Amino acid sequence: MLNIKEKNMGQNFSQIQKFSKNFPKKMNPIDFSLQFLACPNCLESLTKHKKMLHCSKCNSNFKISNENIIDLVSTKSFNFKKNMSSEIYSEYSELRKVGHPLNEKSRLWGLESKFGTTGFVTTLRNKILSLLENEIICDVGAGVGNYSLYFAKQAKFVFHCDLDLETILSAAQEAKKQKINNILFIRCDYLYLPFYSNSLDCITSIDVLEKGREHDSKLIEEISNKLIYNGKYIIDFHSKERTKLTKAPITDRYSRKELTNLVNLNNLSINKIIGMGYLPTIRNFSGTTYTILNTLCKFFFPPARWLVIGKKK
């Protein structure tokens, strides 16, 4: 087992790469993950003691719920400035304290058995899957697992990160049902990701960068910090161009130029920007019907999202 301190990350990363190429199927996901995980409070190494992970530096303890669910919520919380991100991301404190949104309509958001399977999600998911390789992936803001569970079927290993405990339990239950073993569910504040700096091959974050510039800047900074050099990121933004059609507020939307500037400020380069979701969401189309109508709508409407693919400089 490798326990690698952040200060030794550069010289020891070749060891991590070598060790990580094969996730032993019978190995406990937490045991495998300790080489990447760091205390969210001080970023020092963690050791496993029965039903908890312990940080010897700051004496923090973190609960292990079962073999693939752990709680690594930082004692720190981000202080959003009023009228910037705080109103848009009003659920932040609720998720930290209660473990799920208080608004009943927001609970288990995106769960396909509750909200239905949309052509948009299926198309976006398939596009992302086509961009992934057999690597270690961290899905940030992974929710009910609409993406992470599919990633795990073709990845070496997946870290499913979210602050919403209810969605994590739902995703973990589905993973067990599908016999997906190469995944670790981490309840954490993604603004304080519990990983060593420069440790992750690939980070994805879908439908998360939509809570105001302050929130989004902080999250992109975290993503950049945790990626290895030349590591891959796949993120998306709600399109400001689309507001001409939807009349939605622009405070959490981005034009291509704006998202490019935001990403480039955080030591990340952009390889490709892809428009996704041209069909207006008048009703829930799926399958071939969605594909045909969405293709036709490219000629008339701007995309709902910008999918951004790039690497850490």
Summary of the structure (lengths in Angstrom):
residues: 313
radius of gyration: 19.0
end to end distance: 29.2
largest distance: 58.5
contacts: 1018
relative contact order: 0.13
helix: 34%
strand: 24%
